[in-house]
Amino acid sequence: MFSRQSSENWLIVGLGNPGREYEKTRHNTGFRALDILAGNLGVKVDKLKFQGLYTQTVYSGKKVFLLKPQTYMNLSGRSVLQLSAYFNIPPQRIIVMFDDISLEPGRLRVRSEGSAGGHNGIKSIISELGSQEFPRVKIGVGAKPTPDYDLASWVLSTFSANEEKALAVSLKNAADAALCIIDHGVPETANRFNGSRP
């Protein structure tokens, strides 16, 4: 049984929108990275609770929870708060993987904290946790084609074939980076993965 009091509990969150119509969109790269991570750990994210799909496993002797909020992106924080509060996981041990339009496909950026940067999923998590101090793995999905292009339409669009090839590498790297944060901390992980290219 997993202890609710353990100081070794970690939570890794992949952000996205539920529903098959969103599966391959730019906004769902967090979900896709989490699925790869789950496969690497030999588990499936299939338990429905905390307004999300989650699972639990052990990695490097630590209890690790994987979560895909099912609230839709703009309310992701509700799911994150419910699970982290139940298992007493502080923000510093909540790793969030999500799409970033300021990075081209294939690129990653690992950070220990920061503002939402216009990302509604991160904005919701910051609001619900009352903290910006949670590690994040940003997965590049490319900038809008023109400045006046509608942002919602862009992040709900799908990738080109060439972008998918680059993305495949960064999704694998994102999954590896999340575990690297647990093993080695954010600074070393950032040194290894920031700016990585396919």
N, C-alpha and C positions, 0 to 999 in steps of 0.2 A: 504494500500500500504506500502511496506517495504521501510523504509528510507535508502538511500545510505550513509547517513552521521552519522547514529547512532553509538555511542560508545559501544552499547550493542550487536552489531552483532558478531556472532560466526560462524565458519565453522568447520564441522567435516567431514573428508575425510576418505573413505575406499579405500585402494589400491588393484588393481587386474588387470586382463586382460579381455577385453570383448570377448564374444563368448562362446557358450555352451560347447565347448571342454575343456575350462579352469575352468568351474564352481567349481569343487570339488578339484582342485589342491591346493597344499600348498601355492602357490603364491597368491591365491584368498581369503585368510582368512579375509583380510580387507573388501572386498566386502560383505562377509557373515556376518561379525560383523555389518556392516552398515545396512544391511537388517534387522537384528534383532532389532537394535536401531530404525530404521524407524517404524517397527511394534509396538514397545513399545510406540512410539510417535503418532501412528495412522495415519501415512502418507506413501506414496509410492514415491520412488526415480525414477521418470519417466519423468521429463521434460528434453528435449534435448537442451542444450545450453552450452557455455563455454567449448566446446570439451568434454563434460561429461554429465552424467545423474545427475540431482539434484532436490532437493525440498527445501521448506522453511517452517518453522513452528515457534511456540513460545514455549519456555521452561523456566520456572521460571522467566517469565516476560522479557526474552531476545529473540531476533530474532536469530534463529539458522538455518543455511543452511547445508544440507547433500549433499555430492558429491561423485560420483563414476566416476573418469576420464575414458574416453573411448579412450584414446590415445595409449593404451598398456603401460605396466609398465614403460618402460625406458623414456617415455616422460610425465609422470604424472604431472610434475611441470607446464607444459603449461596450463593445465586445472585449476590447483589450482591457478595459478597466475591470470588467466583471471577472475575467479569468485571473488577472494579476492580483486583484484584491483577495480572491478566494484562496489563492496559493501563496499569498504574501510575497510577491515578487516586486522589488522596487524598480523604478524606471531605469536605473543604471544596468539592470540585467534584463531589459526588454529590448530586443534587437528587431528593428523593423526594416523589411525589404520592400522597395517600392520604385515606381517609374519616375524618371527625371528627364524633363524635356530640354534641360540645359546641357545634356550630355548626348553625344551621338551613340547610336546602337553599337554595342560591343564594349563601351566604356563603363567603368564603375567609379563611385566615389564613396568612401567610408568615412563617417564622421561620428563623433562622440555625442554631439548635441547640436542644437541650433533651432532657428525659427522654422515655420512651415514652408516658407519660400513659395507661397501660392498654392501648395498642394493640399486639397481639402481633406484627404485622409489623415495627413500629418497634423493638420489644423485641429481636427476632431480629437486625435490622440492627445495632443498638448492640452486641449481644453479639458478633457475628461480626467487626465492624470494630474493636471495642475503643474506640469513640469515639461521643460524642453530637454531635460538631461537624460535622453535615452539614445543608445547607439543606433545608427541607421546605415543601411547599405542601399545606395542610390544606383539604380540600373538605367543606363541611358536608353532613351527611346526616340531621340531626335527632336529637333526644334520644329516649330510650325513653319510651313513652307513660305508664308508671308506674315508680316506683323499683324495684319488685320484679319487673319484666318481665325475662325472661332475656336477657342481653346478646347471646349467640350467636344466639338466635332473631331478635333485632332487626336485627343487622347482616347477617343472611342473608335478611332480608325485602326485598321490592321496594317501589318508591316509588309513591305515589298519582299520579294524572294531574297534579294541581296541583304536586306536588313535582317531577315530571319536568320541567315547564316551567321551574321555578326552577333545577333542576339543569343544564339545557341551557346556561344562561348561565354558571353557575359552572364547568362543564367547559371551555368555551371560554376563560374567564378564567384557569383553572388552566394551560392549555396556553400561553397568552400570558405568564403570570407566570414559568413555567419558563425561557422564553427571555429574559425581562426580567432574571432573576437573572444569566444569562450576560453580558448586555450591560451592565447597570448595577449589579449587586450586590444583596444582600439588603435593605439599608435602604431604598433607593429603590423597590425592588419592593414592599416591605411598605407604604410610603406610598401607592403607587398602588392596590394591590389589597386590602389588609386592610379587612374590613368592607364590601366591594363587595356590592351588592344587585342582584337582577334587576330 
